[in-house]
Amino acid sequence: MAKGYAEGPAAEEAERRREELERGEDDRPRETRVAVEGCTPDEPERHFLGWADDVDADELFASGAAWGIRRVRRPS
């Protein structure tokens, strides 16, 4: 295999990005916010609970209203 032969995840990402640019999609970085995700009795799979500045993750956990809580960055 010659040096520079493109394959694998890096090549797939480059191809995806090229297609986005051809469609005219914006290349600027998107703004992100910290989101709170977790599990609840009504929805046991991890899901979006709210934005970190709107919900108190510690209170949700302490009250038993949610568990498996994590904070992640999401586009806003």
N, C-alpha and C positions, 0 to 999 in steps of 0.2 A: 504494500500500500504506500503510495507516494506521500511525502510530507505535504501537509496542507489539505489533504483530502478531508472534506467536511462531512461529518456524520455525527450522530448522537444528539444529546440534549442541547448542546451549544448551537449546533447547526439548525435544529428544529426551532429554537428560540429566535435565531437570526431570521429564519424564513417567516415565522409568525410576525415578527416586527416589520419586515419588509412589506408583507401584505397589508399590515395596518397602515403604514405610511402611504402605500399606493391608494388605499381607500380614503386617504385624507384625514386619518385620525390624528389627534393632537399628540405631539411628542413631548410636551412639557410634563414635568413631574406633577402628579396629582396630590392635592392636600389630603392629609390623613388625620384621623382622630383616634384616640384610644377608646376601644369598645370593650364592653364586658360581655363575655359569653359564659354560659353555664347550663346546667340541667335543672329542670323543675318537675314537680309531680305530674303536671299536665303534659309536658313534653320532655321525656327522659333523655332524648338525644341532645347533645350540646347545641345551643342556638344563641342568637343575639338577644341579650337582655336589655341593653341600653348603652348609651355613651357614658364613659367613666365620670364625666363631670355632671351627669344627670342622675345616676344611680349610685348607691353606696354598696359596693361589692362586699365589704366586710359585714355590713348589716344583713344583706341577703343571706350570706352564709351563716351568720350567727343565729338568725331567726329560723333557719331550716327551710326557707323559701326557695333556696337554690344551692346547688353543690357542684363540684367539679369546675369551679369558677376560674377563669383566666382572663387576663387583659391582653388584647391584641390591637395592632394598628390596622385600621381599615380606611379605605378612601371615604371621604366625607361628602 
